[in-house]
Amino acid sequence: MDGFVSTVERVNGAVNGFVWGLPMLILLVGTGILMTILTKVFQVSHFKHWVRNTIGGIFKDKHVTAHTGKEDTQISQFQSLCTALAATIGTGNIAGVAAAILSGGPGAIFWMWIVAFFGMMTNFSENVLGIFYRRRNERNEWCGGAMYYLKYGLGEKKGCAQIGAFLAIMFSTFCVLASFGIGNMSQINSIAANMNSAFGIPSFVTGFILMVLAGLVIVGGLKRIASVTERLVPFMAVIYVVGALIIVILNADKIGPVFVSIIKGAFGMKAVGGGIVGSGVAYAVQWGMKRGVFSNEAGLGSSVMVHSSSNVREPVVQGMWGIFEVFADTIIVCTLTAFAVLSSGIVDLDTGAVLSDQVSTALVAEAFSTVYGRAGSAFIAIAILFFAFSTVLGWSQYGSKGFEYLFGTKSTRLFKIVFVAFIIIGATMDLTLAWDLSDTFNGLMAIPNLIGVITLSGTVMKITKNYVDRKIKGKDIKPMLSAVDEIQELHEKEIVA
């Protein structure tokens, strides 16, 4: 068994080094920069508009949160956001931020912000394409995602039918594999490890209980997952944000030095942790970007699969929810985690060296313990429980959609059974390998998705311009709602009605 594990680690290490090398990071950030330019910096130039029509709409527009009828297979815009956030707000926001600081120093946080800023428009573009190219399956459910815009978007360009179909299969395959890594085993492993260290609960017991609970939700399909996540996500996010904010407020005198440390570390104005300046910057960039993408998933094409099930008609409206998703995940939650850790005194702000022998979530738990005492580690253990379990629920839907694309609608029941069974394996598996595998499958998923986003960037630009002209500038022009003529006509009538 040890020989098999070491072989897996060796092979994974080689693949990981390729998919997370410099070219991949350039592709990820470059796609975000391209979409930011083509949409005329939409995330900034139309900041008020997207805030008003996303988080603002929850409080003033009943259509945003209204549940669909029992026979209707769609979910509300708010449910699609919560299910997507359930998948993105996970261990990456706690363990991922800690790993970025440990390996890349405080400067890694700056590069997390950069990834998030441009990632907003990558996520926006994915959602726009997801809604524009989505189809109905035999159960009358919406099916959208990278596999559909690769096959029906890229595939319909001259001479690209085969490459589009191949990349769609490639994406779906990596999506299914990633769902067991980032979306299942690494999350469950973090829960089990934290429950064991904080409360002494055996990992197998934690795994078994979570397997039963997840099974009850996942087998019920998307509408049951959405009904659970729309209650769970706002609750867990608010509790964690308040807990971290209290630490930052109590250490308010450190906010300036923390910010200076992040900026200096990002540009190598001093050696990080006493190392060579050049390698310090390289590590800050690499770990900030890796953990940023792991946390908000912009560029992976994952969350678009649940966003595409929304009852929204306008592709750009769901695109704006994608902007908010990245903003909430990285700019708010990850930043608060980073400031809580860096302001608590367990990191030397002058050198970037971590003054603790703790790693991963234990480092964040130690930071919380400086304010909350023993309750700090319990708080983090419970936060990880909620964050990671909700991620499992969200990713079960992603993996299910990838499996459905490959093997048909009826095959999804088999996927759900196997996915739930893997929870018990994740609880007792080696954490390091689980994280490493997650990293690799993340990168592999991103490659075909980003190819699709880049080749269809002109379509995103046209749809966005069409929306801005109609909704913001008040022009009377035909809307761009779907690549499918029948769906376009139906949506046009629904908008008029």
Buried (B, 14 or more C-beta within 10 A) or exposed (E): EEEEEEEEBEEBEEBBEEBBEEEBBEBBBBBBBBBBEBBEEBBEEBEEBBBBBBBBBBEEBEEBBEBBEEEEBBBBBBBBBBBBBBBBBBBBBBBBBBBBBBBBBBBBBBBBBBBBBBBBBBBBBBBBBBBBBBBEBEEEBBBBBBBBBBBBBBBEEEEBEEBBBBBBBBBBBBBBBBBBBBBBBBBBBBBBBBBBBBEEBEBEEBBBBBBEBBBEBBBEBBBBBBBBBBEBBBEBBEBBBEBBBBBBEBBEEBBEBBBBBBBBBBEBBBBBBEBEEEEBBBBBBBBBBBBBBBBBBBBBBBBBBBBBBBBBBBBBBBBBBBBBBBBBBBBBBBBBBBBBBBBBBBBBBEBBBBEBEBEBBBBBBBBBBBBBEEEBBBBBBBBBBBBBBBBBBBBBBBBBBBBBBBBEBEBBEEBBEEBBEBBBBBBBBEBEBBBBBBBBBBBBBBBBBBBBBBBBBEBBBEBBBBBBBBBEEEEEEEBBBBBBEEBBEBBBEEEEE
